[in-house]
Amino acid sequence: MPTPSAAAGAASAYITDNAGGGITFTRTPQGPVCSDTMSGNTDGDAVGAYGGSYDPTGVCP
């Protein structure tokens, strides 16, 4: 059974325990970044100049 991200054409990921944040977004736009499993990322799950524009744990469109 594919993950929600895979069903939307994106790869799902498990991103945990990173001191600098889960995913650093330095450019926009991005392809689908969604339905990832994230926890324990000290600076947050989405960081960088465009981190506030993305929710990597949200449901894929």
Phi and psi in radians as a Rosetta constraint file:
Dihedral C 1 N 2 CA 2 C 2 CIRCULARHARMONIC -1.260 0.35
Dihedral N 2 CA 2 C 2 N 3 CIRCULARHARMONIC 2.637 0.35
Dihedral C 2 N 3 CA 3 C 3 CIRCULARHARMONIC -1.238 0.35
Dihedral N 3 CA 3 C 3 N 4 CIRCULARHARMONIC 2.840 0.35
Dihedral C 3 N 4 CA 4 C 4 CIRCULARHARMONIC -0.973 0.35
Dihedral N 4 CA 4 C 4 N 5 CIRCULARHARMONIC -0.687 0.35
Dihedral C 4 N 5 CA 5 C 5 CIRCULARHARMONIC -1.101 0.35
Dihedral N 5 CA 5 C 5 N 6 CIRCULARHARMONIC -0.780 0.35
Dihedral C 5 N 6 CA 6 C 6 CIRCULARHARMONIC -1.100 0.35
Dihedral N 6 CA 6 C 6 N 7 CIRCULARHARMONIC -0.662 0.35
Dihedral C 6 N 7 CA 7 C 7 CIRCULARHARMONIC -1.119 0.35
Dihedral N 7 CA 7 C 7 N 8 CIRCULARHARMONIC -0.502 0.35
Dihedral C 7 N 8 CA 8 C 8 CIRCULARHARMONIC -1.583 0.35
Dihedral N 8 CA 8 C 8 N 9 CIRCULARHARMONIC 0.088 0.35
Dihedral C 8 N 9 CA 9 C 9 CIRCULARHARMONIC 1.589 0.35
Dihedral N 9 CA 9 C 9 N 10 CIRCULARHARMONIC 0.172 0.35
Dihedral C 9 N 10 CA 10 C 10 CIRCULARHARMONIC -2.023 0.35
Dihedral N 10 CA 10 C 10 N 11 CIRCULARHARMONIC 2.770 0.35
Dihedral C 10 N 11 CA 11 C 11 CIRCULARHARMONIC -1.530 0.35
Dihedral N 11 CA 11 C 11 N 12 CIRCULARHARMONIC 2.348 0.35
Dihedral C 11 N 12 CA 12 C 12 CIRCULARHARMONIC -1.510 0.35
Dihedral N 12 CA 12 C 12 N 13 CIRCULARHARMONIC 2.628 0.35
Dihedral C 12 N 13 CA 13 C 13 CIRCULARHARMONIC -2.436 0.35
Dihedral N 13 CA 13 C 13 N 14 CIRCULARHARMONIC 2.728 0.35
Dihedral C 13 N 14 CA 14 C 14 CIRCULARHARMONIC -1.932 0.35
Dihedral N 14 CA 14 C 14 N 15 CIRCULARHARMONIC 1.958 0.35
Dihedral C 14 N 15 CA 15 C 15 CIRCULARHARMONIC -2.160 0.35
Dihedral N 15 CA 15 C 15 N 16 CIRCULARHARMONIC 1.940 0.35
Dihedral C 15 N 16 CA 16 C 16 CIRCULARHARMONIC -2.396 0.35
Dihedral N 16 CA 16 C 16 N 17 CIRCULARHARMONIC 2.656 0.35
Dihedral C 16 N 17 CA 17 C 17 CIRCULARHARMONIC 0.991 0.35
Dihedral N 17 CA 17 C 17 N 18 CIRCULARHARMONIC 0.783 0.35
Dihedral C 17 N 18 CA 18 C 18 CIRCULARHARMONIC -1.769 0.35
Dihedral N 18 CA 18 C 18 N 19 CIRCULARHARMONIC 2.253 0.35
Dihedral C 18 N 19 CA 19 C 19 CIRCULARHARMONIC -1.209 0.35
Dihedral N 19 CA 19 C 19 N 20 CIRCULARHARMONIC -0.534 0.35
Dihedral C 19 N 20 CA 20 C 20 CIRCULARHARMONIC -1.702 0.35
Dihedral N 20 CA 20 C 20 N 21 CIRCULARHARMONIC 0.134 0.35
Dihedral C 20 N 21 CA 21 C 21 CIRCULARHARMONIC 1.903 0.35
Dihedral N 21 CA 21 C 21 N 22 CIRCULARHARMONIC 2.773 0.35
Dihedral C 21 N 22 CA 22 C 22 CIRCULARHARMONIC -1.256 0.35
Dihedral N 22 CA 22 C 22 N 23 CIRCULARHARMONIC -1.112 0.35
Dihedral C 22 N 23 CA 23 C 23 CIRCULARHARMONIC -2.195 0.35
Dihedral N 23 CA 23 C 23 N 24 CIRCULARHARMONIC 2.261 0.35
Dihedral C 23 N 24 CA 24 C 24 CIRCULARHARMONIC -1.735 0.35
Dihedral N 24 CA 24 C 24 N 25 CIRCULARHARMONIC 2.053 0.35
Dihedral C 24 N 25 CA 25 C 25 CIRCULARHARMONIC -1.718 0.35
Dihedral N 25 CA 25 C 25 N 26 CIRCULARHARMONIC 1.947 0.35
Dihedral C 25 N 26 CA 26 C 26 CIRCULARHARMONIC -1.937 0.35
Dihedral N 26 CA 26 C 26 N 27 CIRCULARHARMONIC -0.152 0.35
Dihedral C 26 N 27 CA 27 C 27 CIRCULARHARMONIC -2.434 0.35
Dihedral N 27 CA 27 C 27 N 28 CIRCULARHARMONIC 2.722 0.35
Dihedral C 27 N 28 CA 28 C 28 CIRCULARHARMONIC -2.500 0.35
Dihedral N 28 CA 28 C 28 N 29 CIRCULARHARMONIC 2.587 0.35
Dihedral C 28 N 29 CA 29 C 29 CIRCULARHARMONIC -1.410 0.35
Dihedral N 29 CA 29 C 29 N 30 CIRCULARHARMONIC 2.878 0.35
Dihedral C 29 N 30 CA 30 C 30 CIRCULARHARMONIC -2.065 0.35
Dihedral N 30 CA 30 C 30 N 31 CIRCULARHARMONIC 2.794 0.35
Dihedral C 30 N 31 CA 31 C 31 CIRCULARHARMONIC -1.235 0.35
Dihedral N 31 CA 31 C 31 N 32 CIRCULARHARMONIC -3.007 0.35
Dihedral C 31 N 32 CA 32 C 32 CIRCULARHARMONIC -1.029 0.35
Dihedral N 32 CA 32 C 32 N 33 CIRCULARHARMONIC 2.221 0.35
Dihedral C 32 N 33 CA 33 C 33 CIRCULARHARMONIC -2.231 0.35
Dihedral N 33 CA 33 C 33 N 34 CIRCULARHARMONIC 1.676 0.35
Dihedral C 33 N 34 CA 34 C 34 CIRCULARHARMONIC -2.788 0.35
Dihedral N 34 CA 34 C 34 N 35 CIRCULARHARMONIC 2.841 0.35
Dihedral C 34 N 35 CA 35 C 35 CIRCULARHARMONIC 0.972 0.35
Dihedral N 35 CA 35 C 35 N 36 CIRCULARHARMONIC 0.518 0.35
Dihedral C 35 N 36 CA 36 C 36 CIRCULARHARMONIC -1.506 0.35
Dihedral N 36 CA 36 C 36 N 37 CIRCULARHARMONIC 2.618 0.35
Dihedral C 36 N 37 CA 37 C 37 CIRCULARHARMONIC -1.643 0.35
Dihedral N 37 CA 37 C 37 N 38 CIRCULARHARMONIC 2.067 0.35
Dihedral C 37 N 38 CA 38 C 38 CIRCULARHARMONIC -2.362 0.35
Dihedral N 38 CA 38 C 38 N 39 CIRCULARHARMONIC 2.464 0.35
Dihedral C 38 N 39 CA 39 C 39 CIRCULARHARMONIC -2.853 0.35
Dihedral N 39 CA 39 C 39 N 40 CIRCULARHARMONIC 2.674 0.35
Dihedral C 39 N 40 CA 40 C 40 CIRCULARHARMONIC 1.194 0.35
Dihedral N 40 CA 40 C 40 N 41 CIRCULARHARMONIC 0.308 0.35
Dihedral C 40 N 41 CA 41 C 41 CIRCULARHARMONIC -1.466 0.35
Dihedral N 41 CA 41 C 41 N 42 CIRCULARHARMONIC 1.894 0.35
Dihedral C 41 N 42 CA 42 C 42 CIRCULARHARMONIC -0.917 0.35
Dihedral N 42 CA 42 C 42 N 43 CIRCULARHARMONIC -0.815 0.35
Dihedral C 42 N 43 CA 43 C 43 CIRCULARHARMONIC -1.565 0.35
Dihedral N 43 CA 43 C 43 N 44 CIRCULARHARMONIC 0.019 0.35
Dihedral C 43 N 44 CA 44 C 44 CIRCULARHARMONIC 2.064 0.35
Dihedral N 44 CA 44 C 44 N 45 CIRCULARHARMONIC 3.004 0.35
Dihedral C 44 N 45 CA 45 C 45 CIRCULARHARMONIC -1.458 0.35
Dihedral N 45 CA 45 C 45 N 46 CIRCULARHARMONIC -0.613 0.35
Dihedral C 45 N 46 CA 46 C 46 CIRCULARHARMONIC -2.165 0.35
Dihedral N 46 CA 46 C 46 N 47 CIRCULARHARMONIC 2.033 0.35
Dihedral C 46 N 47 CA 47 C 47 CIRCULARHARMONIC -2.264 0.35
Dihedral N 47 CA 47 C 47 N 48 CIRCULARHARMONIC 3.102 0.35
Dihedral C 47 N 48 CA 48 C 48 CIRCULARHARMONIC 1.702 0.35
Dihedral N 48 CA 48 C 48 N 49 CIRCULARHARMONIC -3.107 0.35
Dihedral C 48 N 49 CA 49 C 49 CIRCULARHARMONIC -0.978 0.35
Dihedral N 49 CA 49 C 49 N 50 CIRCULARHARMONIC -0.567 0.35
Dihedral C 49 N 50 CA 50 C 50 CIRCULARHARMONIC -2.047 0.35
Dihedral N 50 CA 50 C 50 N 51 CIRCULARHARMONIC 0.265 0.35
Dihedral C 50 N 51 CA 51 C 51 CIRCULARHARMONIC -0.971 0.35
Dihedral N 51 CA 51 C 51 N 52 CIRCULARHARMONIC -0.657 0.35
Dihedral C 51 N 52 CA 52 C 52 CIRCULARHARMONIC -1.188 0.35
Dihedral N 52 CA 52 C 52 N 53 CIRCULARHARMONIC -0.207 0.35
Dihedral C 52 N 53 CA 53 C 53 CIRCULARHARMONIC -1.573 0.35
Dihedral N 53 CA 53 C 53 N 54 CIRCULARHARMONIC -0.091 0.35
Dihedral C 53 N 54 CA 54 C 54 CIRCULARHARMONIC -2.265 0.35
Dihedral N 54 CA 54 C 54 N 55 CIRCULARHARMONIC 2.557 0.35
Dihedral C 54 N 55 CA 55 C 55 CIRCULARHARMONIC -2.196 0.35
Dihedral N 55 CA 55 C 55 N 56 CIRCULARHARMONIC 1.573 0.35
Dihedral C 55 N 56 CA 56 C 56 CIRCULARHARMONIC -1.147 0.35
Dihedral N 56 CA 56 C 56 N 57 CIRCULARHARMONIC -0.237 0.35
Dihedral C 56 N 57 CA 57 C 57 CIRCULARHARMONIC -1.714 0.35
Dihedral N 57 CA 57 C 57 N 58 CIRCULARHARMONIC -0.076 0.35
Dihedral C 57 N 58 CA 58 C 58 CIRCULARHARMONIC -1.262 0.35
Dihedral N 58 CA 58 C 58 N 59 CIRCULARHARMONIC 2.933 0.35
Dihedral C 58 N 59 CA 59 C 59 CIRCULARHARMONIC -1.238 0.35
Dihedral N 59 CA 59 C 59 N 60 CIRCULARHARMONIC 2.419 0.35
Dihedral C 59 N 60 CA 60 C 60 CIRCULARHARMONIC -1.170 0.35
Dihedral N 60 CA 60 C 60 N 61 CIRCULARHARMONIC 2.500 0.35
